[in-house]
Amino acid sequence: MNIPENLKYTEDHEWVLLKDDTVTIGITDFAQSELGDIIFIEFPEPGDTFEHGDSFGTVEAVKTVADLFSPVSGEVISINEKLEDQPELINSNPYEEGWLVKMKITDTAILDNLMNASSYKDHLS
């Protein structure tokens, strides 16, 4: 299972990458493997704002639908439009091409509450 060291993780299996005041958010390799073949993503709109823990969309797989929960508070600045036509990119490359949204974060202190790679590995076991 791929768990990159440079990311932060949530208990709901989202990953977060901070660059300046922007976070990129996706679902983990574990999450995509549990969901199976992903066939549709329901995205928020750029400009939408969310608080930490809010549902910001869904991932639909052949066998289930899962809510996506915002690991931070902030404003959506972009969505991964490639996933509208190729949602399977989440299955094949969840950490690069399969990212979901980018948000302008309002408080980076929340990232201190997320798990690092080692803690996330422990969480999975």
C-alpha positions in Angstrom: 0.0 0.0 0.0 1.3 3.4 -1.0 1.4 6.0 1.9 3.6 8.9 0.9 5.6 10.5 3.7 5.1 14.1 2.6 1.3 14.1 3.1 -1.1 14.4 6.0 -4.0 12.0 6.5 -7.5 12.0 8.0 -9.3 9.1 9.8 -11.7 9.3 6.8 -8.9 8.4 4.4 -8.4 11.7 2.7 -4.8 13.0 2.1 -3.7 16.6 2.3 -0.7 18.4 0.7 0.1 21.9 1.8 1.9 24.4 -0.4 1.9 28.0 0.7 -1.8 28.7 1.7 -3.2 26.1 -0.6 -4.0 22.4 0.1 -4.5 19.7 -2.4 -6.9 17.0 -1.2 -7.6 13.5 -2.4 -8.4 10.0 -1.2 -5.8 7.6 -0.1 -4.6 4.4 -1.9 -6.3 2.5 0.9 -9.6 4.3 0.3 -9.6 3.7 -3.4 -8.8 0.1 -3.0 -11.7 -0.4 -0.5 -14.1 1.4 -2.8 -13.2 -0.5 -5.9 -13.7 0.9 -9.5 -14.6 4.6 -9.2 -17.1 5.7 -11.8 -18.2 9.2 -10.8 -17.1 12.1 -8.6 -19.5 14.8 -7.3 -17.5 17.9 -6.9 -18.1 21.2 -5.1 -18.0 24.4 -7.2 -14.9 26.7 -7.1 -15.8 29.5 -4.7 -17.6 27.1 -2.3 -16.4 27.3 1.3 -16.3 24.5 3.8 -15.5 24.1 7.5 -13.3 21.2 8.7 -15.5 18.1 8.7 -18.1 19.3 6.2 -19.0 17.0 3.4 -17.8 18.5 0.1 -18.8 15.8 -2.4 -19.0 12.1 -3.0 -17.1 9.4 -4.7 -19.3 6.8 -6.5 -17.8 3.4 -7.1 -19.4 0.3 -8.7 -20.4 -1.1 -5.3 -20.9 2.0 -3.1 -21.1 5.8 -2.7 -18.8 7.5 -0.1 -18.9 11.0 1.2 -15.8 13.2 1.1 -15.1 15.2 4.2 -13.1 18.4 4.2 -9.9 18.0 6.3 -9.5 21.8 6.5 -11.6 25.0 6.5 -11.3 27.0 3.4 -12.5 27.9 -0.1 -12.4 25.6 -3.1 -10.2 27.2 -5.7 -10.1 24.4 -8.3 -11.3 20.9 -9.0 -9.6 18.2 -10.9 -11.6 18.4 -14.1 -9.8 15.4 -15.6 -11.8 13.2 -13.2 -15.1 14.2 -14.8 -14.1 12.1 -17.8 -11.6 9.8 -16.2 -12.6 9.1 -12.6 -10.6 5.9 -12.8 -7.5 8.0 -12.3 -8.2 7.9 -8.6 -7.8 4.1 -8.7 -4.6 4.2 -10.8 -2.9 7.2 -9.4 -4.6 8.6 -6.2 -1.7 10.9 -5.2 -0.8 12.5 -8.4 -3.4 12.6 -11.3 -6.2 11.5 -9.0 -6.3 14.5 -6.7 -9.8 15.9 -6.1 -9.8 19.6 -5.1 -7.5 22.5 -4.2 -8.6 24.8 -1.4 -7.3 28.0 0.0 -6.9 27.2 3.7 -8.0 29.6 6.3 -6.1 28.2 9.3 -3.0 25.9 8.8 -3.0 25.0 12.5 -5.7 22.4 11.7 -3.1 20.4 9.9 -1.4 19.7 13.2 -4.4 17.5 14.1 -4.0 15.3 11.0 -1.9 12.1 10.9 1.5 11.8 9.4 2.3 8.7 7.3 3.5 6.6 10.2 0.4 7.4 12.3 -1.8 6.7 9.3 -0.2 3.3 8.8 -0.9 2.5 12.5 -4.5 3.7 12.0 -4.9 1.1 9.2 -3.6 -1.8 11.2 
